[in-house]
Amino acid sequence: MSTTLIQRHGTCQRYSDSVVHAGTVYLVEIAADTTLDAAGQAASMLAGVDRLLAQAGSDRRHLLMATLYLADMADYDAVNAVWDAWLPAGCAPTRACVQARLAKPEYRVEIALTAAVAQG
């Protein structure tokens, strides 16, 4: 009987920062500094995404799907400006952006995404 290899990074009792399985990376990230406005939190969050993707053997050019959660849709344009500047040309994943009540009131933005592991 074969065992499927699952790699978990930053695992605690409740969640993992990222999980890699069958050449796909799954992750969720929030801003490291929640005192920032939505654009600042988006930039902080995407820096964390870069770190997690690198740890999993991927990068932003290999994104497959992203879901952005905003505490307030009034932040949509500001967050999109950060997202658009961060995303490499021609590498846009499928994406949804929704308003949601996030886990803590100071959170302005959260992201869930999948990416392919980069091939050698």
C-alpha positions as CSV (number, residue, x, y, z in Angstrom):
1,M,0.0,0.0,0.0
2,S,1.5,3.4,-1.0
3,T,1.4,6.5,1.1
4,T,0.5,9.8,-0.4
5,L,3.1,12.4,0.5
6,I,1.7,15.5,2.2
7,Q,4.0,18.2,3.4
8,R,2.7,20.6,6.0
9,H,4.5,23.8,6.9
10,G,3.9,26.0,10.0
11,T,1.5,23.4,11.5
12,C,-0.3,23.9,14.8
13,Q,-3.3,22.2,16.3
14,R,-5.8,24.2,14.2
15,Y,-4.2,24.8,10.8
16,S,-1.0,24.7,8.7
17,D,0.4,27.8,7.0
18,S,0.7,25.8,3.8
19,V,0.2,22.3,2.6
20,V,1.8,20.7,-0.5
21,H,0.3,17.7,-2.1
22,A,0.6,16.2,-5.6
23,G,2.5,19.2,-7.0
24,T,0.0,21.8,-5.6
25,V,0.5,24.3,-2.8
26,Y,-2.5,25.4,-0.7
27,L,-2.2,28.3,1.7
28,V,-4.1,31.0,3.6
29,E,-2.4,34.2,4.7
30,I,-3.2,37.4,6.6
31,A,-1.1,40.5,7.2
32,A,1.7,40.3,9.7
33,D,1.0,43.9,10.8
34,T,-2.7,44.5,11.4
35,T,-2.2,48.1,12.4
36,L,-1.9,49.0,8.7
37,D,-4.7,50.2,6.4
38,A,-6.1,47.7,3.8
39,A,-3.4,48.4,1.2
40,G,-0.7,48.1,3.8
41,Q,-2.2,44.8,5.1
42,A,-2.4,43.6,1.5
43,A,1.2,44.3,0.9
44,S,2.2,42.6,4.2
45,M,0.0,39.6,3.4
46,L,1.5,39.2,-0.1
47,A,5.0,39.3,1.3
48,G,4.0,36.4,3.5
49,V,2.5,34.6,0.5
50,D,5.9,35.0,-1.3
51,R,7.7,33.5,1.7
52,L,5.2,30.6,2.0
53,L,5.3,29.9,-1.7
54,A,9.1,29.8,-1.7
55,Q,9.1,27.5,1.3
56,A,6.9,25.1,-0.7
57,G,9.0,25.3,-3.9
58,S,6.8,27.7,-5.8
59,D,6.3,31.4,-6.5
60,R,3.7,33.9,-7.7
61,R,4.2,33.0,-11.4
62,H,2.7,29.6,-10.5
63,L,-0.6,30.8,-9.0
64,L,-3.7,28.8,-10.0
65,M,-6.5,30.3,-7.9
66,A,-7.0,33.0,-5.3
67,T,-9.8,34.1,-3.1
68,L,-9.5,37.5,-1.4
69,Y,-11.6,38.2,1.6
70,L,-12.2,41.9,2.4
71,A,-13.7,43.1,5.7
72,D,-15.1,46.0,3.7
73,M,-15.6,46.3,-0.1
74,A,-14.7,50.0,0.2
75,D,-11.1,48.7,0.3
76,Y,-11.5,46.8,-3.1
77,D,-9.7,49.4,-5.2
78,A,-6.8,49.9,-2.7
79,V,-6.3,46.1,-2.4
80,N,-6.5,45.6,-6.1
81,A,-3.8,48.3,-6.7
82,V,-1.4,46.3,-4.4
83,W,-2.5,43.0,-6.0
84,D,-2.0,44.2,-9.6
85,A,1.5,45.6,-8.8
86,W,2.5,42.3,-7.1
87,L,1.2,40.0,-9.8
88,P,3.6,39.2,-12.7
89,A,2.3,40.1,-16.1
90,G,0.6,37.2,-17.8
91,C,0.4,35.1,-14.6
92,A,-3.1,36.1,-13.2
93,P,-4.8,33.1,-11.5
94,T,-8.5,32.6,-11.4
95,R,-9.7,34.9,-8.6
96,A,-12.7,35.7,-6.5
97,C,-13.0,38.7,-4.1
98,V,-15.7,38.8,-1.5
99,Q,-16.6,40.7,1.6
100,A,-16.5,38.7,4.8
101,R,-16.5,39.1,8.5
102,L,-12.9,38.1,9.3
103,A,-11.8,36.4,12.5
104,K,-10.7,39.6,14.2
105,P,-11.9,43.2,13.6
106,E,-8.4,44.5,12.9
107,Y,-8.0,42.2,9.9
108,R,-8.8,44.1,6.7
109,V,-7.9,41.4,4.1
110,E,-7.2,37.6,4.0
111,I,-6.2,35.4,1.0
112,A,-6.7,31.7,0.3
113,L,-4.8,30.4,-2.8
114,T,-3.5,27.5,-4.6
115,A,-0.3,27.3,-6.7
116,A,1.6,24.7,-8.7
117,V,5.0,23.6,-7.4
118,A,7.6,25.0,-9.7
119,Q,9.3,22.3,-11.9
120,G,13.1,22.1,-11.7
